[in-house]
Amino acid sequence: MNCAKTLKSCGENFSLGVQYLSKPWMSRKQENHKAMGEIGENEEEVKLVGAWFSPYVHRVTWVLKLKGIQYEYVEEKINSKSSLLLDCNPVHKKVPVLLHHGKPIAESLFIIEYIDETWKQNPILPTDPYDRAMARYWAPYIDQMILEGSKRALYVEGEQLKKEIKKVSEAMEVLEGMLKGKKYFGGERLGFLDIAFGWIAIWLEAIDQVAGVRFLDSHKYPLIHKWKNKFREIDVVKDSLFPMEKLVCFFKKYSQYSKLKLSEATK
Ligand SMILES: N[C@@H](CCC(=O)N[C@@H](CS)C(=O)NCC(=O)O)C(=O)O
C-alpha cells in the first residue's frame, strides 16, 4: 500500500499512532505473570515501528498486549521514511517492524509467530500441527484476497470493481464457513486467525463506507457479524481503537490519490 501522499493530506493524524498504539497495557492476570517471573525483564527491549492506520501494525500490537509485553512504539512517517525503518526493512520498506534486542523482524504474520515462540504466555498459534498448518495457510490468503482486494475497491471502477467485489465476496464466504459451530476462528478461544482477520471487524467497515460497497453484509454473513461484535469488545482491541471517522478520512484521501494515479497511468 503506498500511503505516502495519502498521509501527507491526512497529516494531522500522525500523532494518533502514538496515542492509540503505545498505551501501556497490562491486565491484573499479566501483572501476576510478571510477579511470578513468567514475563521476563527483556520486554523493555522490544520496539515496534508502525503507523496508526495500518491493520498489519495493529495485529502485532494486539498480540503484544494480549501477552502483556512492554514495548516502545515508534510512529513512522510513511511519506518520509526514517533511516530506522529503511535499515530494518530494506527489502519491503514497510511497517510493522519489530525490534527485539535490536534485531529486526518484518512482516506482521512472521512477527506474531516470533512473539508467540519467544513469550509463551497466552499462546496465539494452535498447538495441534494440522490446525497450525491451516492457520498459516489461511492468514496470508485472506490478506491477499480480502485486505488487498477490498483496498483496490477504493479506486478501481467498472468491470474491474465488479471483479474485486466478486473475489472479496468469495473469500468472505470461505470465512463464514470457517466460523460454523465455532465462537472464534481459533475455536473456543481467540487465536492466530482471529488476530490475523481482526482488521475485518474494524477496517472493512470504513472501506465499505468509502467505497460504497457492502463487503460486511450482516445478512449474508451472520457468523462474521457476530464474531465482529465479539472481537471489538476484547479489551486490547477496544484499548487501541481509534475513532472510525479518522479511518474514513484516511481512506477517502487514499481513494482520491489512488484514482488520480490510476488515471495518470492509463493516459
Ligand atoms: N505483508 C506486510 C504488509 C505491510 C504493509 O503493507 N504496510 C504498509 C502500511 S499499511 C506500508 O508500510 N506501506 C509503505 C509503502 O508501501 O511504502 C505485513 O504483513 O506486514
The ligand as a Gaussian input file, in Angstrom:
#p B3LYP/6-31G(d) Opt

LIG

0 1
 N        2.740000      -8.005000       4.224000
 C        3.098000      -6.889000       5.060000
 C        2.322000      -5.668000       4.628000
 C        2.746000      -4.397000       5.366000
 C        2.235000      -3.123000       4.674000
 O        1.702000      -3.165000       3.562000
 N        2.423000      -1.966000       5.343000
 C        2.067000      -0.688000       4.751000
 C        1.222000       0.145000       5.701000
 S       -0.435000      -0.482000       5.785000
 C        3.353000       0.103000       4.491000
 O        4.242000       0.140000       5.304000
 N        3.440000       0.749000       3.319000
 C        4.558000       1.564000       2.967000
 C        4.807000       1.589000       1.485000
 O        4.102000       0.893000       0.741000
 O        5.710000       2.301000       1.084000
 C        2.850000      -7.278000       6.525000
 O        2.041000      -8.186000       6.768000
 O        3.498000      -6.722000       7.416000

